[in-house]
Amino acid sequence: MYASELNLKYFIKKTLEELKIKQLTKIQEESLPYTLKGKSAIITSQTGSGKTYCYLLPILDTIDLQLNNTQAIIVLPTKELSRQIYSKLLDFKKNEQLLKISLLIGNSNLDQQKQSIKNNPPHIVVGTTIRITELLEQKVINRNIKIIVFDEVDMLMDLGFSNQIDRILEFVNSDSLQKILCSATTHESLANRFSKYFKDTKVISTTKSIWANQQVNNNIVYTTDNNEPIKTLFRLLKNINPYFCIIFANTRNEANEIYQKMLENKYENIALLHKDLSTRQRKHVFNDINNNKFQYLVATDLASRGIDIVGADMIISYGLPEEDIWYMHRIGRVGRYKDIGTAFVIYKRGIDNQINRLTRKSINFHYYLLRENEMVEKPLHLKLQKKRMFDQTTNDKIKQIINVGSKEIKPGYKKKIKQKIFKIKQKIRHEFIEKKIKQQLLQKNIRDSMRKKHK
């Protein structure tokens, strides 16, 4: 299906033509005929499949430009994502000067934002959860809106914003309100969490599994001489020549180390991105990326969720993130739309079980041994650790903690659940070790007594 076949306002069609968006993606083809009729939907599809336009086009087509009030709100989990969506809307403003959009994020002057909205209400508000909640509470934003969107809603929940989402929906909810949720992950849990607001809402999904991405080639790279990750990384860099490559590190310290080592090894056109950088510095990095000033970006997972980094054709993971889903978000930076991407994982000791988990989830890895000047495809023998099994009483305690903690979703709730489970497991391990030591001492005493008898 082509974009020109949709019954859209002239300025929308003109902008799509200028952006060279002709053929709709699968998720756009399935959702737009539905959402353009003003119907609510939960939209799930792989990262990079074009979900953003699944809600931007209905918003732009629905709002009345002659009215001087806010008619649509787009809620996002981070400032970077908010800026990204705002910039996409500015593309349409070039062809329709009456269109008014406001970006509401932290680190901006709140009083100025309030005054600006009161004096000249925007048709569309784009912003972070906390700032939008704040302005709705203070009745700065008009509550009688036509359409509300929660994008990257799984990330909103992961970051502990469920209370703010509830409050926003309490402020604006009405029988005529069109509600759209967008997520790259499975929809069943989202549908359950939002069932009180999304009754009889259609779920539109184009993927059976979030783990299947046929547009990305996944590879594990390793060396045989002590498998030093940094040595493996630089051997890999000698063998590739990407257009634009993102190197993901698990921590800020790792990211800083990789960045410094690359500078020392005379690599140029490198950027660094993590949360220690100021908002202004991060914004500057994103602008330079969009202007094709870099060949390499060293980043933490700040850049792996939802950010549309244009032009990336290669991903390198320096080890693997703790949670498997974060690997999917990382490789989602390539293989976007109809492009084919390549992902490399730098092998580190201790990630064998993680590799095995991802393999069982249908991710097909190719293994490459890196020598000085070549890459040889060669299987890696994984050293899998047996999972320690606990008794039924301990398992029941852990299940209870998870069930209770999951119902009380507050900022940092996942971390608190993990800490409680860790304490229980730690106690069991200590008891197990003490029992082993006592057994060994008992056996030693028995052996000693036997020797004395024989003497």
BELCORHU-V117856 format. One line per field, one symbol per residue. ss: DSSP state (@ for helix, = for strand, . for the rest). phi: phi as a letter, one per 30 degrees, with the letter a starting at -180 (. if undefined). psi: psi as a letter, one per 30 degrees, with the letter a starting at -180 (. if undefined). A space follows every 50 residues. Layout:
BEGIN
ss = ???
phi = ???
psi = ???
END
This chain:
BEGIN
ss = .=@@@....@@@@@@@@@....=..@@@@@@@@@@.....====...... .@@@@@@@@@@@.........=====..@@@@@@@@@@@@@@@....... ====.....@@@@@@@@@@....=====@@@@@@@@@.........==== ..@@@@@@...@@@@@@@@@@@.....======....@@@@@@....... .====..........=======......@@@@@@@@@@@.....====.. .@@@@@@@@@@@@@.....====.....@@@@@@@@@@@@.....====. @@@..........=====.....@@@@@@@@.........======.... .@@@@@@@@@....======....===..............@@@@@@@@@ @@@@@@@.....@@@@@@@@@@@@@@@@@@@@@@@@@@@@@@@@@@@@@@ @@@@.
phi = .cdddddcdedddddddddicccdddddddcdeddddicdaccbadeicj deddcddddddddcdddcadcbbccbdbdddddddeddddeddecadddc bbccbdicdddddedddddbeddbcbadedddeeddedhdceddccbbbc chdddedddicddddededddcdadcddbbcbaccdcedddddcedccdh ddccbcbdbddcbdcbccbccbbcdihdedddedddedcbbddbbccccd bdddddddedddddcidchccbbaddddedddddddddddchdbcbbcbd decccidcddjdcbbbcdibddcedddddddddcidhcdcbbbccddbdj ceddddddddcidccccbdccebaccdaecddcdcdddccdddddddddd dddddddcdbeidddddddddedddddddddddedddddddddddddddd ddddd
psi = kleffkillefeeeeeeefhjdkkleeeeeeefeffggklljkkllkggg fefffeeeeefekjffkhlkfkkjklfleeeeeeeeeeefeefegjffkk kkjjllgljeeeeeeeeeeiklekkkaleeeeeefeeghekkfilekkkj lhfeeeeeghgeeeeeeeeeefklffkkkkkklfakfeeeeeegeffhkh kkkjkgkfkffjjfgkkkkkkllfifhjeeeeefeeefflilekkkjklf leeeeeeeeeeeeeggklhklkjlffkleeeeeeeeeeefghflfkkkla gegfjfkijkfkfkkkjiaklekeffeeeeffflhkcglklkkkkjklkf geeeeeeeefggjjkkkkkjaeglkkjkkkjkjkkkkkklleeeeeeeee eeeeeffijlkgeeeeeeeeeeeeeeeeeeeeeeeeeeeeeeeeeeeeee eeee.
END
